[in-house]
Amino acid sequence: MTGRQLGMLVILAVLLFLVVSVTLVFALDLFDGSLVPGLPIRPSTRTIGEVEGTPSPGAAGHETSIPTLDTPSWPGTETPMVNSTLQTSTPATQSATPGHTLTPPADICAQLDLRFLSATSNIATWRLQNDSGVALTITRIEIDWPKSNDAIFNTFVDGKVIWSDEDLTPPTIMTTWIGDPEDRSVDRLSRVEFFFGTLAESGGYDLHLWFENGCEVSAAN
């Protein structure tokens, strides 16, 4: 066999090897045509999200990419945020049962009665009766008294001093108090007393009492 014939056999063997290799590549779907100039590139049929390749340990220049499945953010727009449901709770309602209150008569003021009792030594005494069932607090006192009583110094309700001063000229108006407001409160039956500078006359008085609810009661003798 001549050298020319031997060269032709070698060329035919190489061509046959190439044909067999290309056939195997197509058959195994491992070749997409991108390595051969002039051949159209077939689009990849891999599903988004698949790992395109598994890197070998120590392999250089090979990266594995996993596409992100989130909604893309386009230029000039913001990625919408996930809506969250706001849970609210209705606050518990607290209710208080009102305590028992007295029901006053239709006309409280008509249930008040003031009467002169006596003048003993330096003290003149009145009886104040409250049948309304509601405790009332005295807020103003006006008393016209005999000039012969010299002066007025103190006022008492059930033995407690509620006013203390010195007034030499009648009538006397009392609107400032000492002690607690409860000392001027009248529930049922009370004694109202005035202390003078000399023996108290048995007559010649004109007494007016006002209460915090606006009621007024008076007695003259």
Backbone hydrogen bonds in HBPLUS format (Angstrom, degrees):
<---DONOR---> <-ACCEPTOR-->    atom                        ^
c    i                          cat <-CA-CA->   ^        H-A-AA   ^      H-
h    n   atom  resd res      DA  || num        DHA   H-A  angle D-A-AA Bond
n    s   type  num  typ     dist DA aas  dist angle  dist       angle   num
A0006-LEU N   A0002-THR O   3.09 MM   4  6.40 154.4  2.16 147.6 155.1     1
A0007-GLY N   A0003-GLY O   3.02 MM   4  6.25 151.4  2.10 143.7 150.5     2
A0008-MET N   A0004-ARG O   3.11 MM   4  6.38 154.9  2.17 146.9 153.1     3
A0009-LEU N   A0005-GLN O   3.07 MM   4  6.37 152.7  2.15 146.6 153.5     4
A0010-VAL N   A0006-LEU O   3.13 MM   4  6.43 154.9  2.20 146.0 152.1     5
A0011-ILE N   A0007-GLY O   3.04 MM   4  6.33 159.1  2.09 150.4 155.5     6
A0012-LEU N   A0008-MET O   2.96 MM   4  6.20 162.7  1.99 151.3 155.7     7
A0013-ALA N   A0009-LEU O   2.95 MM   4  6.15 152.0  2.03 145.7 153.4     8
A0014-VAL N   A0010-VAL O   3.02 MM   4  6.32 155.0  2.08 148.3 154.5     9
A0015-LEU N   A0011-ILE O   3.00 MM   4  6.26 164.1  2.02 153.7 157.8    10
A0016-LEU N   A0012-LEU O   2.93 MM   4  6.08 158.5  1.98 146.3 152.4    11
A0017-PHE N   A0013-ALA O   2.99 MM   4  6.20 152.0  2.06 143.4 150.8    12
A0018-LEU N   A0014-VAL O   2.98 MM   4  6.28 156.8  2.04 150.6 156.5    13
A0019-VAL N   A0015-LEU O   2.95 MM   4  6.22 161.3  1.99 152.9 157.6    14
A0020-VAL N   A0016-LEU O   3.00 MM   4  6.20 163.1  2.03 148.5 153.0    15
A0021-SER N   A0017-PHE O   2.92 MM   4  6.12 156.2  1.98 146.7 153.7    16
A0022-VAL N   A0018-LEU O   2.92 MM   4  6.16 166.1  1.94 155.3 158.1    17
A0023-THR N   A0019-VAL O   3.03 MM   4  6.15 159.4  2.07 147.7 153.7    18
A0024-LEU N   A0020-VAL O   3.00 MM   4  6.25 156.3  2.06 146.9 152.9    19
A0025-VAL N   A0021-SER O   2.99 MM   4  6.27 153.9  2.06 149.1 156.5    20
A0026-PHE N   A0022-VAL O   3.08 MM   4  6.36 166.4  2.09 155.4 157.2    21
A0027-ALA N   A0023-THR O   2.93 MM   4  6.07 155.8  1.99 145.5 153.3    22
A0028-LEU N   A0024-LEU O   2.99 MM   4  6.15 148.3  2.09 146.2 152.9    23
A0030-LEU N   A0025-VAL O   3.23 MM   5  5.52 161.8  2.27 157.7 157.7    24
A0029-ASP N   A0026-PHE O   3.18 MM   3  5.06 159.1  2.23 100.8 106.9    25
A0039-LEU N   A0036-VAL O   3.29 MM   3  5.96 169.0  2.30 139.5 141.2    26
A0050-GLU N   A0047-THR O   3.05 MM   3  5.87 159.7  2.09 144.3 144.8    27
A0059-ALA N   A0056-SER O   2.97 MM   3  5.33 165.2  2.00 136.3 135.2    28
A0077-THR N   A0074-TRP O   3.12 MM   3  5.63 156.8  2.17 141.5 140.1    29
A0111-GLN N   A0108-ILE O   2.80 MM   3  5.33 156.0  1.86 116.1 124.4    30
A0112-LEU N   A0109-CYS O   3.23 MM   3  5.59 162.8  2.26 114.8 115.5    31
A0131-ASP N   A0111-GLN O   3.01 MM  20  5.09 178.3  2.01 145.4 145.9    32
A0113-ASP N   A0129-GLN O   2.93 MM  16  5.09 149.2  2.02 148.2 152.5    33
A0129-GLN N   A0113-ASP O   2.81 MM  16  5.09 170.1  1.82 156.3 159.7    34
A0115-ARG N   A0127-ARG O   2.97 MM  12  5.29 157.7  2.02 147.2 154.5    35
A0127-ARG N   A0115-ARG O   2.75 MM  12  5.29 162.4  1.78 159.7 163.9    36
A0117-LEU N   A0125-THR O   2.82 MM   8  5.49 167.2  1.84 146.6 146.7    37
A0118-SER N   A0125-THR O   3.37 MM   7  5.40 150.8  2.46 126.9 134.9    38
A0125-THR N   A0118-SER O   2.79 MM   7  5.40 170.1  1.80 170.1 171.9    39
A0120-THR N   A0123-ILE O   2.79 MM   3  5.38 144.7  1.92 167.5 168.6    40
A0123-ILE N   A0120-THR O   2.94 MM   3  5.38 164.8  1.96 136.8 137.4    41
A0200-ALA N   A0121-SER O   2.79 MM  79  6.17 164.8  1.81 154.8 154.7    42
A0196-PHE N   A0122-ASN O   2.85 MM  74  5.20 168.4  1.87 154.2 158.2    43
A0124-ALA N   A0194-PHE O   3.10 MM  70  5.43 153.4  2.17 146.6 153.8    44
A0194-PHE N   A0124-ALA O   3.01 MM  70  5.43 151.7  2.09 149.0 158.1    45
A0126-TRP N   A0192-VAL O   2.79 MM  66  5.14 154.2  1.86 150.8 159.5    46
A0192-VAL N   A0126-TRP O   2.93 MM  66  5.14 167.1  1.95 146.3 150.6    47
A0128-LEU N   A0190-SER O   2.87 MM  62  5.16 175.0  1.87 151.1 152.8    48
A0190-SER N   A0128-LEU O   2.83 MM  62  5.16 165.3  1.85 154.0 159.0    49
A0130-ASN N   A0188-ARG O   2.62 MM  58  4.80 163.5  1.64 157.0 160.2    50
A0136-LEU N   A0186-VAL O   3.00 MM  50  5.26 162.4  2.03 142.8 142.8    51
A0186-VAL N   A0136-LEU O   2.63 MM  50  5.26 164.9  1.65 156.4 160.2    52
A0212-GLU N   A0137-THR O   3.03 MM  75  5.82 140.8  2.19 153.5 165.5    53
A0138-ILE N   A0184-ARG O   2.99 MM  46  5.40 166.5  2.01 137.2 138.7    54
A0139-THR N   A0210-TRP O   2.88 MM  71  5.73 164.6  1.90 136.9 141.7    55
A0210-TRP N   A0140-ARG O   2.92 MM  70  5.05 158.1  1.97 152.6 151.8    56
A0141-ILE N   A0174-MET O   3.04 MM  33  5.01 156.0  2.10 142.4 148.1    57
A0174-MET N   A0141-ILE O   2.73 MM  33  5.01 167.9  1.75 158.8 161.4    58
A0142-GLU N   A0208-HIS O   3.03 MM  66  5.20 163.9  2.06 148.6 151.9    59
A0208-HIS N   A0142-GLU O   2.86 MM  66  5.20 155.6  1.92 159.4 164.8    60
A0143-ILE N   A0172-THR O   2.97 MM  29  5.39 161.1  2.01 151.4 157.4    61
A0172-THR N   A0143-ILE O   2.83 MM  29  5.39 162.5  1.86 152.5 153.4    62
A0144-ASP N   A0206-ASP O   2.94 MM  62  5.03 160.5  1.98 136.5 143.0    63
A0206-ASP N   A0144-ASP O   2.97 MM  62  5.03 142.4  2.11 143.3 147.9    64
A0149-ASN N   A0146-PRO O   2.99 MM   3  5.69 166.9  2.00 119.9 124.2    65
A0150-ASP N   A0147-LYS O   3.14 MM   3  5.89 158.5  2.18 121.4 124.1    66
A0151-ALA N   A0149-ASN O   2.79 MM   2  5.79 139.1  1.96 110.1  97.0    67
A0197-GLY N   A0151-ALA O   2.80 MM  46  4.93 136.9  1.98 136.1 138.9    68
A0152-ILE N   A0167-ASP O   3.02 MM  15  5.43 156.7  2.07 145.3 152.4    69
A0167-ASP N   A0152-ILE O   3.08 MM  15  5.43 157.1  2.14 150.1 157.2    70
A0153-PHE N   A0195-PHE O   2.88 MM  42  5.75 174.9  1.88 170.3 171.0    71
A0165-ASP N   A0153-PHE O   2.89 MM  12  5.14 165.4  1.91 150.6 155.6    72
A0195-PHE N   A0154-ASN O   2.94 MM  41  5.12 165.9  1.96 142.8 145.5    73
A0155-THR N   A0163-TRP O   3.03 MM   8  5.09 148.5  2.13 143.6 141.2    74
A0162-ILE N   A0155-THR O   2.99 MM   7  5.87 163.4  2.01 149.5 154.7    75
A0156-PHE N   A0193-GLU O   2.83 MM  37  5.01 160.9  1.87 145.0 149.0    76
A0193-GLU N   A0156-PHE O   2.96 MM  37  5.01 162.9  1.99 138.3 143.7    77
A0157-VAL N   A0160-LYS O   2.93 MM   3  5.32 151.7  2.01 143.0 149.5    78
A0160-LYS N   A0157-VAL O   3.13 MM   3  5.32 167.8  2.14 111.6 114.9    79
A0158-ASP N   A0191-ARG O   2.89 MM  33  5.10 162.1  1.92 149.1 154.1    80
A0178-ILE N   A0162-ILE O   2.97 MM  16  5.08 153.1  2.04 125.0 131.1    81
A0183-ASP N   A0180-ASP O   2.91 MM   3  5.47 149.5  2.01 113.2 122.1    82
A0184-ARG N   A0181-PRO O   2.95 MM   3  5.44 151.1  2.04 111.3 119.8    83
A0185-SER N   A0182-GLU O   3.13 MM   3  4.91 163.8  2.16 102.1 105.8    84
A0221-ASN N   A0205-TYR O   3.01 MM  16  5.56 158.4  2.06 148.8 153.1    85
A0207-LEU N   A0219-ALA O   2.90 MM  12  5.43 169.0  1.91 163.6 159.9    86
A0219-ALA N   A0207-LEU O   2.94 MM  12  5.43 151.1  2.03 150.4 157.8    87
A0209-LEU N   A0217-VAL O   2.84 MM   8  5.41 166.4  1.86 167.8 172.2    88
A0217-VAL N   A0209-LEU O   2.99 MM   8  5.41 156.5  2.05 150.0 157.5    89
A0211-PHE N   A0215-CYS O   2.97 MM   4  5.36 147.0  2.08 155.0 157.0    90
A0214-GLY N   A0211-PHE O   2.97 MM   3  5.47 163.4  2.00 119.0 122.8    91
